[in-house]
Amino acid sequence: MSEAWFRLPVWFDHGATFAFALTGALAGMKRGYDIVGVFFLALATGLGGGLIRDGVFLPGLTATPLLTDPRYLQMVIAATAVGALFGRHVPRVRRVVAVIDALGLGAYAAFGTQKALQYGLAAPAAVLVGVINAVGGGLLRDVVTREEPLVFRPGQFYVLTAVAGAVTFVFCTAILVLPPTLAAIIAIALTFLFRILAILFNWRTSALARPEELDLTP
């Protein structure tokens, strides 16, 4: 790649972290958790994807900025406070959170994919890291609360939109040889459009088979 690597604007990165953490805080409140439980669920949801990316897939470079930059933790604390104070009024801002979430999904998919490519991973592995970076917080949230991970169940297109963003970034940089920032903008725009259309038209995945239709007895 001939030009500088794509970097998330600081205000956007922190805003998306706040939005993801807020969804975790609200999920904790829905489960009846106290302030400690709500905070840790917000922490897992807001920072989980990046922590999995840097701790599991890309270890050994430098300490993750999620732990060295105090502003990320401050966003989680702020999301916990907002959830605790205004959680009952969430339906009024649900659309705003959905829009921020859709933007963050594409941005983190592109950013995680790029970081994996920088680390030397092959394109398919980089796409996997990008998707985990985008949806890993929600996955970790469900594991912590001992719920069946939402990303594994049939539902509205979500993980598929992150896959589309990561694949688009790889295609634009490796095949079309576009500058990383332009490639990221295209990937984010495509992911955002895909996710918003999925919300508006309720595009959903379906189960490959009903459990009762499968005979797994030896």
ROSE-4610 file (N, C-alpha, C; in Angstrom, 1 decimal, always signed):
// ROSE-4610
residu = [M/M/M/S/S/S/E/E/E/A/A/A/W/W/W/F/F/F/R/R/R/L/L/L/P/P/P/V/V/V/W/W/W/F/F/F/D/D/D/H/H/H/G/G/G/A/A/A/T/T/T/F/F/F/A/A/A/F/F/F/A/A/A/L/L/L/T/T/T/G/G/G/A/A/A/L/L/L/A/A/A/G/G/G/M/M/M/K/K/K/R/R/R/G/G/G/Y/Y/Y/D/D/D/I/I/I/V/V/V/G/G/G/V/V/V/F/F/F/F/F/F/L/L/L/A/A/A/L/L/L/A/A/A/T/T/T/G/G/G/L/L/L/G/G/G/G/G/G/G/G/G/L/L/L/I/I/I/R/R/R/D/D/D/G/G/G/V/V/V/F/F/F/L/L/L/P/P/P/G/G/G/L/L/L/T/T/T/A/A/A/T/T/T/P/P/P/L/L/L/L/L/L/T/T/T/D/D/D/P/P/P/R/R/R/Y/Y/Y/L/L/L/Q/Q/Q/M/M/M/V/V/V/I/I/I/A/A/A/A/A/A/T/T/T/A/A/A/V/V/V/G/G/G/A/A/A/L/L/L/F/F/F/G/G/G/R/R/R/H/H/H/V/V/V/P/P/P/R/R/R/V/V/V/R/R/R/R/R/R/V/V/V/V/V/V/A/A/A/V/V/V/I/I/I/D/D/D/A/A/A/L/L/L/G/G/G/L/L/L/G/G/G/A/A/A/Y/Y/Y/A/A/A/A/A/A/F/F/F/G/G/G/T/T/T/Q/Q/Q/K/K/K/A/A/A/L/L/L/Q/Q/Q/Y/Y/Y/G/G/G/L/L/L/A/A/A/A/A/A/P/P/P/A/A/A/A/A/A/V/V/V/L/L/L/V/V/V/G/G/G/V/V/V/I/I/I/N/N/N/A/A/A/V/V/V/G/G/G/G/G/G/G/G/G/L/L/L/L/L/L/R/R/R/D/D/D/V/V/V/V/V/V/T/T/T/R/R/R/E/E/E/E/E/E/P/P/P/L/L/L/V/V/V/F/F/F/R/R/R/P/P/P/G/G/G/Q/Q/Q/F/F/F/Y/Y/Y/V/V/V/L/L/L/T/T/T/A/A/A/V/V/V/A/A/A/G/G/G/A/A/A/V/V/V/T/T/T/F/F/F/V/V/V/F/F/F/C/C/C/T/T/T/A/A/A/I/I/I/L/L/L/V/V/V/L/L/L/P/P/P/P/P/P/T/T/T/L/L/L/A/A/A/A/A/A/I/I/I/I/I/I/A/A/A/I/I/I/A/A/A/L/L/L/T/T/T/F/F/F/L/L/L/F/F/F/R/R/R/I/I/I/L/L/L/A/A/A/I/I/I/L/L/L/F/F/F/N/N/N/W/W/W/R/R/R/T/T/T/S/S/S/A/A/A/L/L/L/A/A/A/R/R/R/P/P/P/E/E/E/E/E/E/L/L/L/D/D/D/L/L/L/T/T/T/P/P/P]
num = [1/1/1/2/2/2/3/3/3/4/4/4/5/5/5/6/6/6/7/7/7/8/8/8/9/9/9/10/10/10/11/11/11/12/12/12/13/13/13/14/14/14/15/15/15/16/16/16/17/17/17/18/18/18/19/19/19/20/20/20/21/21/21/22/22/22/23/23/23/24/24/24/25/25/25/26/26/26/27/27/27/28/28/28/29/29/29/30/30/30/31/31/31/32/32/32/33/33/33/34/34/34/35/35/35/36/36/36/37/37/37/38/38/38/39/39/39/40/40/40/41/41/41/42/42/42/43/43/43/44/44/44/45/45/45/46/46/46/47/47/47/48/48/48/49/49/49/50/50/50/51/51/51/52/52/52/53/53/53/54/54/54/55/55/55/56/56/56/57/57/57/58/58/58/59/59/59/60/60/60/61/61/61/62/62/62/63/63/63/64/64/64/65/65/65/66/66/66/67/67/67/68/68/68/69/69/69/70/70/70/71/71/71/72/72/72/73/73/73/74/74/74/75/75/75/76/76/76/77/77/77/78/78/78/79/79/79/80/80/80/81/81/81/82/82/82/83/83/83/84/84/84/85/85/85/86/86/86/87/87/87/88/88/88/89/89/89/90/90/90/91/91/91/92/92/92/93/93/93/94/94/94/95/95/95/96/96/96/97/97/97/98/98/98/99/99/99/100/100/100/101/101/101/102/102/102/103/103/103/104/104/104/105/105/105/106/106/106/107/107/107/108/108/108/109/109/109/110/110/110/111/111/111/112/112/112/113/113/113/114/114/114/115/115/115/116/116/116/117/117/117/118/118/118/119/119/119/120/120/120/121/121/121/122/122/122/123/123/123/124/124/124/125/125/125/126/126/126/127/127/127/128/128/128/129/129/129/130/130/130/131/131/131/132/132/132/133/133/133/134/134/134/135/135/135/136/136/136/137/137/137/138/138/138/139/139/139/140/140/140/141/141/141/142/142/142/143/143/143/144/144/144/145/145/145/146/146/146/147/147/147/148/148/148/149/149/149/150/150/150/151/151/151/152/152/152/153/153/153/154/154/154/155/155/155/156/156/156/157/157/157/158/158/158/159/159/159/160/160/160/161/161/161/162/162/162/163/163/163/164/164/164/165/165/165/166/166/166/167/167/167/168/168/168/169/169/169/170/170/170/171/171/171/172/172/172/173/173/173/174/174/174/175/175/175/176/176/176/177/177/177/178/178/178/179/179/179/180/180/180/181/181/181/182/182/182/183/183/183/184/184/184/185/185/185/186/186/186/187/187/187/188/188/188/189/189/189/190/190/190/191/191/191/192/192/192/193/193/193/194/194/194/195/195/195/196/196/196/197/197/197/198/198/198/199/199/199/200/200/200/201/201/201/202/202/202/203/203/203/204/204/204/205/205/205/206/206/206/207/207/207/208/208/208/209/209/209/210/210/210/211/211/211/212/212/212/213/213/213/214/214/214/215/215/215/216/216/216/217/217/217/218/218/218]
x = [+0.8/+0.0/+0.9/+0.6/+1.5/+1.2/+0.1/-0.2/-0.3/-0.5/-0.5/-1.7/-1.5/-2.6/-3.8/-4.9/-6.2/-6.2/-6.6/-6.7/-8.1/-8.7/-10.0/-9.8/-10.7/-10.6/-10.9/-10.2/-10.3/-11.7/-12.4/-13.7/-14.7/-14.4/-15.3/-15.0/-13.8/-13.4/-14.0/-13.9/-14.4/-15.9/-16.5/-18.0/-18.5/-17.9/-18.3/-18.1/-17.0/-16.8/-17.9/-18.3/-19.3/-20.7/-21.0/-22.2/-22.3/-21.2/-21.1/-21.2/-20.5/-20.6/-22.0/-22.7/-24.0/-25.0/-24.8/-25.7/-25.4/-24.1/-23.8/-24.4/-24.3/-24.9/-26.4/-27.1/-28.5/-28.9/-28.0/-28.3/-28.1/-27.2/-27.0/-28.2/-28.7/-29.9/-31.1/-31.2/-32.3/-32.3/-31.1/-30.9/-31.0/-31.2/-31.3/-30.0/-28.9/-27.6/-27.5/-26.6/-26.3/-25.3/-24.8/-23.9/-22.6/-22.1/-20.9/-21.1/-22.2/-22.5/-22.7/-23.4/-23.7/-22.4/-21.5/-20.2/-19.4/-19.3/-18.4/-19.0/-20.3/-20.9/-20.7/-20.8/-20.5/-19.0/-18.1/-16.7/-16.5/-17.1/-16.9/-17.4/-18.6/-19.2/-18.4/-18.0/-17.4/-15.9/-15.2/-13.8/-13.5/-14.4/-14.2/-13.6/-14.2/-13.7/-12.2/-11.8/-10.4/-9.5/-10.0/-9.1/-8.9/-9.9/-9.7/-8.8/-8.9/-8.1/-6.6/-6.3/-4.9/-4.4/-5.2/-4.7/-4.7/-5.5/-5.6/-5.0/-5.4/-5.0/-3.7/-3.5/-2.3/-1.5/-1.0/-0.2/+1.2/+1.9/+3.4/+3.9/+3.0/+3.5/+3.7/+2.7/+2.8/+1.5/+1.5/+0.3/-0.8/-2.0/-3.2/-3.5/-3.8/-4.2/-5.5/-6.3/-7.5/-7.2/-5.9/-5.5/-4.6/-3.9/-2.9/-3.5/-4.6/-5.3/-6.5/-6.5/-7.5/-8.9/-8.9/-10.2/-11.1/-10.6/-11.5/-12.3/-11.6/-12.2/-13.2/-12.8/-13.7/-15.0/-14.9/-16.1/-17.0/-16.4/-17.2/-17.9/-17.2/-17.7/-18.9/-18.7/-19.8/-21.0/-20.8/-21.9/-22.6/-21.9/-22.5/-23.4/-22.9/-23.6/-24.9/-24.7/-25.9/-26.9/-26.5/-27.4/-28.2/-27.5/-28.1/-29.1/-28.7/-29.6/-30.7/-30.5/-31.5/-32.0/-31.6/-32.0/-33.5/-34.3/-35.8/-36.2/-35.4/-35.8/-35.1/-34.5/-33.7/-34.6/-35.8/-36.6/-36.5/-36.3/-36.3/-35.0/-33.9/-32.6/-32.2/-33.0/-32.6/-32.1/-32.8/-32.4/-31.0/-30.8/-29.4/-28.4/-28.6/-27.6/-27.5/-28.5/-28.5/-27.6/-27.7/-26.9/-25.5/-25.1/-23.7/-23.2/-24.0/-23.6/-23.3/-24.1/-23.9/-22.6/-22.3/-21.1/-19.9/-20.0/-18.9/-18.6/-19.6/-19.5/-18.5/-18.8/-17.9/-16.6/-16.5/-15.2/-14.3/-14.8/-14.0/-13.7/-14.6/-14.2/-13.1/-13.1/-12.0/-10.7/-10.8/-9.6/-9.0/-9.8/-9.3/-8.6/-9.2/-8.7/-7.3/-7.3/-6.0/-4.9/-5.2/-4.2/-3.7/-4.6/-4.2/-3.3/-3.6/-2.7/-1.3/-1.3/+0.0/+0.8/+0.1/+0.8/+1.3/+0.9/+1.4/+0.4/-0.8/-1.7/-2.2/-2.6/-3.1/-4.5/-5.0/-6.3/-7.4/-7.6/-8.8/-8.7/-7.5/-7.3/-7.5/-7.1/-7.3/-8.8/-9.6/-11.0/-11.6/-11.2/-11.7/-11.4/-10.2/-9.8/-10.7/-10.9/-11.7/-13.2/-13.7/-15.1/-15.1/-14.1/-14.0/-13.9/-13.1/-12.9/-14.3/-15.1/-16.4/-17.5/-17.5/-18.6/-18.2/-16.9/-16.4/-16.9/-17.2/-17.8/-19.1/-20.0/-21.3/-21.1/-20.2/-19.9/-19.5/-18.5/-18.0/-19.1/-19.9/-21.1/-21.9/-22.3/-23.1/-22.4/-21.1/-20.4/-20.4/-20.1/-20.0/-21.3/-22.4/-23.8/-24.3/-23.5/-23.9/-25.2/-25.2/-26.3/-25.8/-26.6/-26.2/-25.9/-24.7/-24.2/-25.2/-25.6/-26.6/-26.1/-24.8/-24.2/-24.4/-24.6/-24.8/-26.2/-27.2/-28.6/-29.1/-30.1/-30.8/-31.3/-31.1/-31.6/-31.2/-31.4/-31.1/-29.7/-29.4/-28.0/-27.2/-26.2/-25.3/-23.8/-23.5/-22.2/-21.9/-22.9/-22.7/-22.3/-22.8/-22.5/-21.0/-20.6/-19.2/-18.3/-18.7/-17.9/-17.8/-19.0/-19.0/-18.0/-17.9/-17.0/-15.5/-15.2/-13.9/-13.4/-14.3/-13.9/-13.8/-14.6/-14.5/-13.2/-12.8/-11.5/-10.3/-10.3/-9.3/-9.3/-10.5/-10.6/-10.1/-10.5/-10.1/-8.6/-8.0/-6.6/-5.7/-6.1/-5.2/-5.5/-6.7/-7.1/-7.1/-7.8/-7.9/-6.8/-6.0/-4.8/-5.2/-6.3/-6.7/-6.0/-5.9/-5.3/-6.1/-5.5/-6.2/-7.3/-7.1/-8.2/-9.4/-9.2/-10.3/-11.0/-10.2/-10.7/-11.6/-11.1/-11.9/-13.2/-13.2/-14.4/-15.4/-15.0/-15.9/-16.4/-15.6/-16.0/-17.0/-16.7/-17.6/-19.0/-18.9/-20.2/-21.0/-20.4/-21.1/-21.7/-20.9/-21.4/-22.5/-22.4/-23.5/-24.8/-24.7/-25.8/-26.5/-25.6/-26.1/-26.9/-26.3/-26.9/-28.2/-28.2/-29.4/-30.6/-30.2/-31.3/-31.8/-30.9/-31.3/-32.2/-32.0/-32.9/-34.3/-34.2/-35.4/-36.3/-35.7/-36.5/-36.5/-35.8/-35.8/-35.2/-34.1/-33.4/-32.8/-33.1/-32.7/-32.1/-31.2/-30.7/-31.8/-31.6/-32.5/-31.7/-32.3/-31.6/-31.4/-30.3/-30.0/-30.9/-31.3/-32.2/-32.8/-34.0/-34.6/-34.0/-33.7/-33.0/-33.8/-35.1/-35.8/-35.7/-35.2/-35.1/-33.8/-32.9/-31.6/-31.5/-31.1/-31.0/-29.5/-29.0/-27.5/-27.2/-28.2/-27.9/-27.0/-26.0/-25.1/-25.8]
y = [-1.2/+0.0/+1.2/+2.1/+3.3/+4.4/+4.5/+5.7/+5.2/+6.2/+5.9/+5.0/+4.3/+3.4/+4.2/+3.6/+4.2/+4.2/+5.4/+5.5/+6.1/+5.5/+5.9/+7.3/+8.3/+9.6/+9.3/+10.0/+9.8/+9.9/+11.0/+11.3/+10.2/+9.6/+8.5/+7.2/+6.9/+5.7/+5.7/+6.9/+6.9/+7.0/+7.6/+7.6/+6.2/+5.5/+4.1/+3.2/+3.4/+2.7/+2.9/+4.2/+4.6/+3.9/+3.9/+3.4/+1.8/+1.1/-0.3/-0.6/+0.2/+0.0/+0.3/+1.3/+1.6/+0.4/-0.3/-1.4/-2.5/-2.7/-3.6/-3.2/-2.0/-1.5/-1.7/-1.5/-1.6/-3.1/-4.0/-5.4/-5.9/-5.3/-5.6/-5.2/-4.0/-3.5/-4.4/-4.8/-5.7/-7.0/-7.4/-8.7/-8.5/-7.2/-6.9/-6.8/-6.5/-6.5/-5.2/-5.2/-4.0/-3.2/-2.1/-1.2/-1.9/-2.8/-3.5/-4.4/-5.1/-6.0/-5.2/-4.1/-3.3/-2.7/-2.3/-1.8/-2.8/-4.0/-5.0/-5.5/-5.5/-5.9/-4.8/-3.6/-2.4/-2.5/-2.9/-3.0/-4.1/-5.3/-6.4/-6.1/-5.4/-5.1/-4.0/-3.0/-1.8/-2.1/-2.9/-3.1/-4.5/-5.4/-6.9/-7.2/-6.6/-7.0/-6.6/-5.4/-5.0/-5.8/-6.1/-6.9/-8.3/-8.9/-10.2/-10.1/-9.1/-8.8/-8.7/-7.9/-7.6/-8.7/-9.3/-10.3/-11.7/-12.1/-13.5/-13.6/-12.7/-12.9/-12.1/-11.0/-10.1/-9.8/-10.8/-10.5/-10.2/-9.6/-9.4/-8.2/-7.3/-6.0/-5.0/-4.3/-3.4/-3.5/-2.9/-3.0/-2.4/-3.0/-2.4/-1.1/-0.1/+1.2/+1.2/+0.1/+0.0/+0.1/-0.4/-0.4/+0.7/+1.3/+2.4/+3.8/+3.9/+5.2/+5.2/+6.1/+6.1/+6.5/+7.1/+7.6/+6.5/+5.3/+4.2/+3.8/+3.7/+3.3/+4.4/+5.6/+6.7/+6.7/+6.2/+6.0/+4.9/+3.9/+2.8/+3.3/+4.1/+4.6/+5.5/+6.4/+7.3/+6.5/+5.5/+4.7/+4.0/+3.6/+2.9/+4.0/+5.2/+6.2/+6.6/+6.8/+7.2/+6.1/+4.8/+3.7/+3.7/+3.9/+3.9/+5.0/+6.2/+7.4/+7.5/+7.1/+7.3/+6.0/+4.9/+3.6/+3.4/+4.0/+3.9/+4.7/+5.6/+6.4/+5.9/+4.7/+4.2/+4.2/+3.8/+3.7/+5.0/+6.2/+7.4/+7.6/+7.0/+7.1/+5.9/+4.9/+3.6/+3.8/+4.6/+4.8/+5.4/+6.4/+7.0/+6.0/+5.2/+4.1/+3.1/+2.8/+1.9/+2.5/+3.8/+4.4/+4.4/+4.8/+4.8/+3.3/+2.4/+1.0/+0.5/+0.9/+0.6/+1.2/+2.4/+3.1/+2.4/+2.1/+1.5/+0.1/-0.6/-2.0/-2.0/-1.1/-1.1/-0.5/+0.5/+1.1/+0.1/-0.7/-1.6/-2.8/-3.2/-4.3/-3.9/-2.7/-2.3/-2.1/-1.5/-1.2/-2.5/-3.5/-4.7/-5.5/-5.5/-6.2/-5.6/-4.2/-3.6/-3.9/-3.9/-4.2/-5.6/-6.6/-7.9/-8.0/-7.3/-7.3/-6.7/-5.6/-5.1/-6.1/-7.0/-8.0/-9.1/-9.2/-10.2/-11.4/-11.3/-12.3/-12.4/-13.6/-13.8/-13.1/-12.8/-12.1/-12.8/-14.1/-14.7/-14.6/-14.7/-14.6/-13.1/-12.2/-10.8/-10.4/-11.0/-10.8/-11.3/-12.5/-13.1/-12.1/-11.6/-10.7/-9.4/-8.9/-7.7/-7.9/-9.1/-9.4/-9.5/-10.2/-10.4/-9.0/-8.1/-6.8/-6.0/-6.3/-5.6/-6.2/-7.5/-8.1/-8.9/-8.8/-9.6/-9.1/-7.8/-7.3/-8.0/-8.1/-8.7/-10.2/-10.8/-12.2/-12.4/-11.6/-11.7/-11.4/-10.5/-10.1/-11.3/-12.1/-13.2/-14.4/-14.5/-15.6/-15.3/-14.0/-13.6/-13.9/-13.6/-13.8/-15.2/-16.1/-17.5/-17.6/-16.7/-16.8/-17.4/-18.0/-18.5/-17.3/-17.2/-16.0/-15.6/-14.4/-13.8/-14.0/-13.9/-13.9/-15.3/-16.3/-17.7/-18.0/-17.2/-17.5/-16.8/-17.4/-16.7/-15.4/-14.4/-13.0/-12.1/-10.8/-9.7/-9.8/-9.4/-9.4/-8.5/-9.0/-8.3/-8.7/-10.0/-10.5/-10.4/-10.7/-10.7/-9.3/-8.3/-6.9/-6.6/-7.1/-7.0/-7.7/-8.9/-9.7/-8.9/-8.3/-7.5/-6.4/-5.7/-4.6/-5.1/-6.2/-6.7/-7.1/-7.9/-8.3/-7.2/-6.2/-5.0/-4.3/-4.2/-3.5/-4.3/-5.6/-6.4/-6.3/-6.4/-6.3/-5.0/-3.9/-2.5/-2.3/-2.8/-2.6/-3.6/-4.9/-5.9/-6.0/-5.9/-6.1/-4.8/-3.9/-2.6/-1.6/-2.0/-1.2/+0.3/+0.4/+1.8/+2.2/+3.5/+3.9/+3.4/+3.0/+2.4/+3.3/+4.6/+5.5/+5.4/+5.5/+5.4/+4.1/+3.0/+1.7/+1.5/+2.1/+2.1/+2.9/+4.0/+4.8/+4.0/+3.3/+2.5/+1.3/+0.7/-0.4/+0.0/+1.1/+1.6/+2.0/+2.7/+3.1/+1.9/+0.9/-0.3/-1.0/-1.2/-1.9/-1.1/+0.2/+1.1/+0.9/+1.0/+0.9/-0.5/-1.5/-2.9/-3.1/-2.6/-2.7/-1.9/-0.7/+0.1/-0.5/-1.1/-1.7/-3.0/-3.7/-4.9/-4.5/-3.4/-2.9/-2.5/-1.7/-1.2/-2.3/-3.2/-4.3/-5.6/-5.6/-6.8/-8.0/-7.8/-8.9/-9.8/-11.1/-12.0/-13.3/-13.9/-15.2/-16.2/-17.4/-18.5/-19.7/-20.6/-21.8/-22.7/-23.4/-24.3/-25.5/-25.9/-27.0/-26.9/-27.5/-27.5/-28.6/-28.4/-29.4/-30.8/-30.7/-32.0/-32.8/-32.1/-32.7/-33.5/-33.3/-33.9/-35.1/-36.2/-37.4/-37.7/-37.3/-37.4/-38.7/-39.6/-40.8/-41.7/-42.3/-43.2/-44.5]
z = [+0.0/+0.0/+0.0/-0.9/-1.1/-0.2/+0.4/+1.3/+2.7/+3.6/+5.0/+5.3/+6.4/+6.8/+7.3/+7.2/+7.7/+9.2/+9.7/+11.2/+11.5/+12.5/+13.0/+13.6/+13.3/+14.0/+15.5/+16.3/+17.8/+18.2/+17.8/+18.3/+17.8/+16.7/+16.2/+16.9/+17.1/+17.9/+19.3/+20.0/+21.3/+21.3/+20.3/+20.2/+20.0/+19.1/+18.9/+20.1/+20.8/+22.0/+23.0/+23.1/+24.0/+23.6/+22.3/+21.9/+22.1/+21.8/+22.1/+23.6/+24.4/+25.8/+26.4/+25.8/+26.2/+26.0/+24.8/+24.6/+25.6/+26.0/+27.1/+28.4/+28.8/+30.0/+30.0/+28.9/+28.9/+29.0/+28.4/+28.5/+29.9/+30.7/+32.1/+32.9/+32.6/+33.3/+33.1/+31.8/+31.5/+32.2/+32.6/+33.3/+34.8/+35.2/+36.7/+37.4/+36.7/+37.4/+38.2/+39.2/+40.0/+39.2/+39.8/+39.1/+38.7/+39.5/+39.2/+38.0/+38.0/+36.8/+35.5/+35.7/+34.5/+33.9/+34.8/+34.4/+33.6/+34.2/+33.6/+32.3/+32.2/+30.9/+29.8/+30.3/+29.4/+28.9/+29.8/+29.5/+28.5/+28.7/+27.8/+26.4/+26.4/+25.1/+24.4/+25.1/+24.5/+24.0/+24.8/+24.5/+24.1/+24.2/+24.0/+22.7/+21.6/+20.2/+20.1/+20.5/+20.4/+21.3/+22.5/+23.4/+22.8/+22.2/+21.6/+20.4/+19.6/+18.5/+18.9/+19.9/+20.3/+21.2/+22.0/+23.0/+22.4/+21.5/+21.0/+19.6/+18.7/+17.3/+17.0/+17.6/+17.3/+18.5/+19.3/+20.5/+20.1/+21.0/+20.9/+20.3/+19.8/+19.2/+20.3/+20.7/+21.8/+22.6/+23.8/+24.6/+23.9/+24.0/+23.3/+23.8/+22.9/+23.3/+24.2/+24.1/+24.9/+26.4/+26.7/+28.1/+28.5/+27.5/+27.7/+27.6/+26.9/+26.7/+27.7/+28.7/+29.7/+29.2/+28.0/+27.5/+27.1/+26.7/+26.4/+27.7/+28.8/+30.0/+30.5/+30.2/+30.5/+29.7/+28.5/+27.7/+28.2/+28.7/+29.4/+30.6/+31.4/+32.7/+32.3/+31.3/+30.9/+30.4/+29.6/+29.1/+30.3/+31.3/+32.4/+33.1/+33.3/+34.0/+33.2/+31.9/+31.0/+31.1/+31.0/+31.1/+32.4/+33.5/+34.8/+35.0/+34.4/+34.7/+33.7/+32.4/+31.4/+30.7/+31.3/+30.7/+30.4/+31.2/+30.9/+29.7/+29.2/+28.1/+26.8/+26.8/+25.7/+24.4/+24.4/+23.2/+22.4/+23.0/+22.3/+21.5/+22.0/+21.3/+20.6/+20.5/+20.0/+18.5/+17.8/+16.4/+16.3/+17.2/+17.2/+17.5/+18.5/+18.8/+17.7/+17.0/+15.8/+14.7/+14.5/+13.4/+13.8/+15.1/+15.5/+15.5/+15.9/+15.8/+14.4/+13.5/+12.1/+11.5/+11.9/+11.5/+12.1/+13.4/+14.2/+13.7/+13.2/+12.7/+11.5/+10.6/+9.4/+9.7/+10.6/+10.9/+11.6/+12.5/+13.3/+12.4/+11.5/+10.6/+9.7/+9.2/+8.3/+9.1/+10.3/+11.1/+11.5/+12.0/+12.5/+11.3/+10.2/+9.0/+8.6/+8.6/+8.3/+9.3/+10.5/+11.6/+11.4/+11.0/+10.8/+9.6/+8.5/+7.4/+7.7/+8.5/+9.0/+9.8/+10.5/+11.3/+10.4/+9.2/+8.2/+8.0/+8.5/+8.3/+6.9/+6.4/+5.1/+5.0/+3.8/+3.7/+4.4/+4.2/+4.9/+6.4/+7.0/+8.4/+8.8/+8.0/+8.3/+8.3/+7.4/+7.4/+8.7/+9.1/+10.4/+11.6/+11.6/+12.7/+12.6/+11.4/+11.3/+11.8/+11.5/+11.9/+13.4/+14.0/+15.5/+16.1/+15.5/+16.1/+16.1/+15.1/+15.0/+15.9/+16.0/+16.7/+18.0/+18.3/+19.4/+20.8/+20.9/+22.2/+22.5/+21.5/+21.7/+22.0/+21.4/+21.6/+23.1/+23.5/+24.8/+25.9/+25.6/+26.5/+26.7/+25.6/+25.8/+26.5/+26.3/+27.0/+28.5/+28.8/+30.2/+30.9/+30.3/+30.9/+30.7/+30.1/+29.9/+29.0/+28.0/+27.0/+25.8/+25.0/+23.7/+22.9/+22.3/+21.6/+20.5/+20.6/+19.6/+18.2/+18.0/+16.6/+16.0/+16.8/+16.3/+15.9/+16.4/+16.2/+14.9/+14.3/+13.2/+13.6/+12.8/+13.2/+12.1/+12.4/+11.4/+11.0/+9.7/+9.3/+10.1/+10.7/+11.6/+11.3/+11.6/+11.4/+9.9/+9.0/+7.6/+7.1/+7.7/+7.3/+7.7/+8.8/+9.2/+8.2/+7.8/+6.8/+5.5/+5.1/+3.9/+4.0/+5.1/+5.3/+5.2/+5.9/+6.0/+4.6/+3.9/+2.5/+1.6/+1.7/+0.8/+1.0/+2.3/+2.5/+1.9/+2.0/+1.5/-0.1/-0.6/-2.1/-2.6/-2.0/-2.4/-2.3/-1.3/-1.1/-1.8/-1.8/-2.4/-3.9/-4.4/-5.8/-6.6/-6.0/-6.7/-6.4/-5.4/-5.0/-4.7/-4.0/-3.6/-2.3/-2.0/-0.8/+0.4/+1.5/+2.6/+3.2/+3.2/+3.7/+2.8/+1.5/+0.6/+0.6/+0.8/+0.9/+2.1/+3.2/+4.5/+4.4/+3.7/+3.5/+2.7/+1.7/+0.9/+1.7/+2.5/+3.3/+4.3/+5.0/+6.0/+5.4/+4.2/+3.6/+3.2/+2.6/+2.2/+3.4/+4.5/+5.7/+6.3/+6.4/+6.9/+6.1/+4.8/+4.0/+4.1/+4.1/+4.3/+5.6/+6.7/+8.0/+8.1/+7.6/+7.7/+6.9/+5.7/+4.9/+5.6/+6.3/+7.1/+8.2/+8.8/+9.9/+9.3/+8.2/+7.6/+7.1/+6.4/+5.7/+6.5/+7.7/+8.5/+7.8/+7.0/+6.4/+7.5/+7.4/+8.4/+7.8/+8.6/+8.3/+8.8/+8.4/+8.8/+9.1/+10.0/+10.4/+9.2/+9.1/+8.1/+8.1/+9.4/+9.6/+11.0/+11.1/+12.5/+13.3/+14.5/+15.3/+15.3/+15.3/+15.3/+14.0/+13.0/+11.6/+11.5/+12.5/+12.4/+13.3/+12.8/+13.6/+13.8/+14.9/+15.2/+16.0/+16.2/+17.0/+16.2/+16.9/+16.2/+15.7]
